[in-house]
Amino acid sequence: MQTNHVRKFTFFLSLLIITALSYLFISFEFILIAIMLIISIFLILLCLVHLFKRLKAFYFKIPSLILLICISGIMISLIRPYDKAIITKGTISEKLKYAYESDQKDRRQLRSFLGYFSDLEDRDFKRLNQIKTIRKSNNLKKPRDKFYAAFIYHHGDTSIDYKIASKLAAEAAQDEFLKDDFEVQWLRKATYDRYLLSVGKQEKYNTQNRWSFNIE
């Protein structure tokens, strides 16, 4: 009887810890998905073994409970609130950096890719509008600021946005201190490719049809 109480306590404690971690830490849900895949494969193998040799229910119970805990953690991650999409106070550089960082954080959350739970489109719209306002005020001077702005334009939805993104990214990539920055140099190629595709031309650097660092 005492053993059963210990098992129940362990289960609920694990459930509490996993759901808390999933709520607090961005991208933790992807770790849970990976664990679920491993456990699922393990259960399939157990079922195959069970066809030839009868196994005790215990062997299936533990993996199933782990699956349940993982599913709970993933569900909690879907209601994790987003940070602010933009900030309205601070310097131009601070606003641009924040917009870039929030853009990347959004794309490291599972909910952003599930229509019902996602606010990604609206948040991209807010970021892009802010960057357009800054650009119209002729306040994009620093190479790093141009990189941040290019990244936001890169997530626009028109060929004009992509053309501006390509121009800004190219200017940032020419800076002496950013010539060896992988992400800056990648963005120069990616924005140009995305612009070419948007106007019906073939991409040059082949960045849009394969996974690439921080593309989304």
N, C-alpha and C positions, 0 to 999 in steps of 0.2 A: 504493500500500500504506500509506504514511504517513497519507494522507488518511482511509483506513478506520479506522486506529487512533485518529485524532483524533475521528472521529465516534463510535466506540464509547466512548471516554473521556468525551466530552461527554454521551452518553446516560446512562451509569452515574452520572456526577457529578450530572446533573439528577435522576435517579431518587433518589439518596441525599439530595439537598437537599430535594426535595418530600416524601419520606416522613418526613424529620426534622421539617420544618415542620408536617406534618399531625399528627405525634405530639405535638409540643410546644405547638401553638397551637389552642385551642378555636375551632370554627367554620371553620377553614381548609378543611375538607372541602367546605363549601358553595361556596367560591370555585372549588374543583376541579370541582364539579358544573356550575357556570356555564360554566367553560372547556370542559368536555366537551360541553355543549349547543351552544356556538358552533362547536367543531370538527366536531361531528356535522353541523350545518347546512352547514358548509363542504364536508365530504366528499360530502354529498348533491348539492350544486351541482356539485362536480367530476364526479360520476358522470353528471349530466345533460349537462355539457359533453362528457364522454367519449363519449357516444352519438353526437355529431355530429363531434367532432374528437378523434382519438386522442391521449391525453396520456401522457407518460412516467411510469413507476412512481414516480419521485422525488416527484411531486406528491402521491401518495397515501401514500408512506412516512413523511414527516415528520409529517403530522397524525395518522397511525395510532400513531406512537411517542409523540406527545404524549398521545393518548388512553390508551395503556398506562401512562404515567407517572402520569396523573391517577387512573386506576383503582387503581394501587398505593397512591397516597397515601390514597385513600378507604378502602381495605381496612385500612391501618395505623390510620386514625382509629377504626376499630371496635374495636380492642383497646387504645385509649388508656385508662388507668385513670381512674376517677372520683376526685375529691378526697373527703375525708370528708363525709358527708351533714350531720353535726352536730358541734359541739364540746361537751365537757362541762366545760371549765374557762373561767373568765372571768366577767364581769358578765352580768346578764340582757340588757342591751342588746347586748353583744358576741355572745352566743349567738343572739339573734334576728336580728341583722344577718348573721351567718354563715349561718344557716339560709336566709334570704332570698337571699343571694348564691349559695349552692350550688344552690338551687332554680332560679335563673335560668341558671347555668352548665350545669346538666344539660340544660336545654331549648335550649341552643345547640349541642348535640352530636347528630350524625346518629344515633349508636348508640342514643340514648334513644327513638327512634321506630321502631326495628327490633326486634321482639319477642325474637328469639334473643339479641341483644347487649345488650338494655336491662335496667337494674336500677332504672328510674325509679319503678316502683310501690313497691318495697321502700324506696327512699330517701325517697319522699314520705311513706310510713308512719312512718318514723323521725322525720322533721322534724315531722310533725303530732303525734306522741306527745309530743315534747319541748315543743312549744308548748302543748299541752293541760295538761301538768304545770305549766308556768310560769303559765298562766292560772288554774288551780285554786288556786295558791298566792297568788293576788291580787297578782301582781307586775307586771301590765301597767299602768303608770302614764303613761309618756311617750307623746305622740302618735306619734312616729316608731316607737316600739316596737309600738304598736297597728297601725300600717301594716304592719310586717314580719309580725306575727302574722296579720293579716287575709290577707296574700298567701299564707301557708302554708295557712290554713283554706280559702282560695279553691281550692286544689288538693286538697281533701278529696273524699269521694265520697258524702256524704249531705246531705240538705236541712238537717239540724241544723248541719253544718259550714258550709254556705253562709250560714245565718242568722247564725251567730256572726261569720263573715267580714264580712258586711254591716254588722253592728252595730259591729265594731271599725273598719272602714274609714270608716264615717260619723263616728265619734268623732274619728278622726285627721284627717279632712277639714275638721272644724270649727275646728281649731287655726289661730290667726292666722298662724303662720309657714308653714303648709302649704296655705293657701287658693289660692296661685298655683302649687302644685306639680302639674304635669300628671299625673304617674303616680298621685299620691295621689287626685286628683279623679277620674281614670279608674277607679281601683279601687273607689271608692265606688259608681259606677254599675254596674260590671261585676259586683261581688259581689251587688248587689241584683237585677240581671237574672238571674244564675245561680240565685239562691234562688227567684225567681218561677218560672222554668222547671222547677226541681226539684219544685215543688209543683203543677205543671200549669197555671200561669198564664202569661199573655203578658208578655214582657219590656217594660220601660218605656223604656229608653235605647238599645235596639237594639245592644248591645255583643257579643252572643254569636253572631251569624251573619255576622260579617265579621272580617277580620284587624284586630287592634288592638295597640297598643304594649305589649310585654311581657306579653301575655295568657297565654302558655304558655312 
